Amino acid sequence: MNNLNRLKAALADAGQTNKWLAEQLGKDPVTISKWCTNTVQPDLLTLSKIAELLNIDIRELLVGKKKTF
């Protein structure tokens, strides 16, 4: 499974938990756990809300890929 988001690391950097994020978004903690393990991905609107809650740029939640030519 490819890691597409950095949600787990972003939460840790902000000193927040999966449970806190679930409460803020009105989501089941199991859903947040799946996002953090990259089992499933949140949609872009949700990523935007998460970035706002964590006071970070949405790009910090995404794993970049290096271009090779």
C-alpha positions in Angstrom: 0.0 0.0 0.0 1.4 3.4 -0.9 1.4 6.1 1.7 -0.5 9.0 0.2 -1.0 11.1 3.3 1.0 12.2 6.3 -1.9 12.6 8.6 -0.4 10.4 11.4 2.8 12.5 11.5 0.9 15.8 11.2 -1.3 14.9 14.2 1.8 13.9 16.2 3.5 17.2 15.2 0.5 19.1 16.4 0.3 17.1 19.7 -3.2 15.9 18.8 -4.8 12.5 18.7 -7.0 10.5 16.4 -9.8 10.8 18.9 -9.5 14.6 18.9 -9.7 14.7 15.1 -12.7 12.4 15.1 -14.5 14.7 17.5 -13.6 17.8 15.5 -14.8 16.3 12.2 -17.8 14.3 13.6 -16.3 11.1 12.3 -15.9 7.7 13.7 -12.4 7.2 15.3 -12.0 4.0 13.2 -12.3 6.2 10.1 -9.5 8.4 11.3 -7.4 5.4 12.1 -7.8 4.1 8.6 -6.7 7.5 7.2 -3.7 7.5 9.5 -2.6 4.0 8.3 -3.3 4.9 4.7 -5.8 2.0 4.4 -8.3 4.5 2.9 -7.9 8.2 2.0 -10.0 11.2 3.1 -11.4 13.4 0.3 -9.8 16.7 -0.6 -12.5 18.7 1.2 -11.8 16.7 4.4 -8.1 17.2 4.0 -8.7 20.9 3.7 -10.7 20.9 7.0 -7.9 18.8 8.7 -5.3 21.3 7.6 -7.3 24.1 8.9 -7.8 22.4 12.3 -4.1 21.7 12.5 -3.2 25.2 11.3 -1.0 23.8 8.5 -0.9 24.0 4.7 -2.8 21.2 3.1 0.4 20.3 1.2 1.9 19.2 4.5 -0.7 16.4 4.7 0.3 14.9 1.3 3.3 12.7 0.4 5.2 14.2 -2.5 6.7 12.1 -5.2 10.0 13.0 -6.8 9.9 13.4 -10.6 12.5 11.4 -12.4 13.5 12.2 -16.0 
